[in-house]
C-alpha cells in the first residue's frame, strides 16, 4: 500500500531504503548545495515523517534510483536494483522513459566519476545485492 506522501512518485513504496544509502555520490557541484554526509549516516535531508526535504532538487543519484549505472565488462549499463519494492510495480516502458530522460542530461564526466566513486567506495553489503541489467547506456541514441 502506498502512502499519500509518495503519490507524486508513481511507483515508490515507503520503505525509505534509498534514503538510507550510505554511499551517495555527490559531484563537486552538488556538494556546494548538499554538503557531505558521514559514512553510515542516513541522508540528513530525510525528515522524521519520511519525506525528503529537498525532493524537487535532490542529487542526481537520488533521481535515477532504483535505476543505476554500472561498468560491466567494460561497458556502462543501466541496471535496476531488485531490492527496491517499487521495481515490480513499474513497467519496462516506464523504465525506458526514465533511462532516456536521464541520458538527456547526464554527462560523460559525471558518469565516469559516479562509477569510479561506487567502484572504490561500495560497502560490502551492496556487493551481493541483485540487480537486473536493463540495457547499455545510450543504447537507443
C-alpha positions in Angstrom: 0.0 0.0 0.0 1.3 3.4 -1.0 1.3 6.3 1.5 -0.2 9.5 0.3 3.1 11.4 0.7 4.5 9.2 -2.1 1.7 9.8 -4.6 4.0 12.2 -6.6 6.3 9.2 -7.1 4.1 6.9 -9.2 5.7 3.6 -8.0 7.5 4.4 -4.8 7.0 2.3 -1.8 7.6 3.9 1.7 10.5 1.7 2.7 12.9 4.6 2.5 15.8 2.2 1.8 17.1 4.5 -1.0 17.2 7.4 1.5 19.3 5.3 3.8 22.0 4.6 1.2 25.4 5.0 2.9 27.3 5.7 -0.3 25.5 8.5 -2.3 27.7 10.1 -4.9 27.8 13.9 -5.0 29.6 15.7 -7.7 31.6 18.8 -6.7 28.8 20.9 -7.9 26.2 19.0 -5.8 28.5 19.2 -2.7 28.1 23.0 -2.8 24.4 22.6 -2.2 24.0 19.4 -0.3 27.2 19.2 1.7 28.6 15.8 2.6 27.4 13.1 4.8 29.3 10.9 7.2 29.7 7.2 6.3 26.9 5.1 7.7 24.6 8.0 8.3 21.1 8.4 6.8 20.5 11.2 4.5 20.3 14.4 6.6 17.5 15.6 4.3 15.2 12.8 5.4 12.7 14.3 7.8 11.1 12.4 10.7 7.9 11.9 8.8 9.8 10.1 6.0 9.6 12.9 3.5 12.5 14.3 1.6 13.0 17.9 2.4 14.8 18.5 -0.9 12.9 16.1 -3.2 12.4 18.6 -6.0 16.1 19.4 -6.1 17.6 16.1 -4.9 21.0 14.9 -6.1 21.3 13.0 -9.4 21.9 9.7 -7.8 18.6 10.0 -5.9 16.8 11.0 -9.1 17.9 7.9 -11.0 17.2 5.3 -8.3 16.1 2.5 -8.5 18.0 2.6 -11.8 21.7 2.7 -11.6 24.7 2.8 -13.8 27.4 0.2 -13.6 30.6 -0.8 -15.5 30.0 -4.4 -16.6 32.7 -5.9 -18.7 34.0 -2.5 -19.8 30.5 -1.2 -20.8 28.3 1.3 -19.0 25.0 -0.4 -18.4 21.7 0.7 -16.9 20.7 -1.7 -14.1 17.6 -1.9 -11.9 18.0 -2.8 -8.3 15.8 -5.7 -7.5 15.8 -4.9 -3.8 13.6 -1.8 -4.4 9.9 -2.8 -3.8 8.8 -0.3 -6.5 10.6 -2.2 -9.2 7.8 -4.8 -9.5 5.2 -2.0 -9.9 6.5 -0.2 -12.9 6.5 -1.3 -16.5 9.6 -1.7 -18.7 8.2 1.2 -20.8 8.3 3.4 -17.6 11.9 2.5 -17.0 12.8 3.0 -20.7 11.4 6.5 -20.5 13.3 7.2 -17.3 16.6 6.0 -18.8 16.1 8.1 -21.9 15.2 11.1 -19.8 18.3 10.8 -17.6 20.5 10.2 -20.7 19.3 13.6 -22.0 21.3 15.5 -19.3 23.9 13.2 -17.8 27.5 14.0 -18.9 30.3 11.5 -19.6 32.3 13.2 -16.9 29.6 12.7 -14.3 29.1 9.0 -15.3 32.8 8.3 -15.1 33.2 9.9 -11.7 30.0 8.3 -10.4 31.1 4.8 -11.5 34.6 5.3 -10.1 33.1 6.5 -6.8 31.0 3.4 -6.4 33.7 1.0 -7.5 36.1 2.5 -4.9 33.6 3.1 -2.1 30.9 0.5 -2.4 30.1 -1.0 1.0 30.4 -4.8 1.1 26.7 -5.2 1.8 25.9 -4.0 -1.7 28.1 -6.5 -3.4 25.6 -9.3 -3.0 22.5 -7.3 -3.9 20.7 -8.4 -7.0 20.1 -6.2 -10.0 18.7 -6.7 -13.5 20.7 -5.4 -16.4 18.3 -3.2 -18.5 20.4 -2.1 -21.4 23.6 -0.4 -22.4 23.9 3.3 -21.6 22.7 5.4 -24.6 21.9 2.2 -26.5 18.8 3.9 -28.0 20.5 7.1 -29.0 
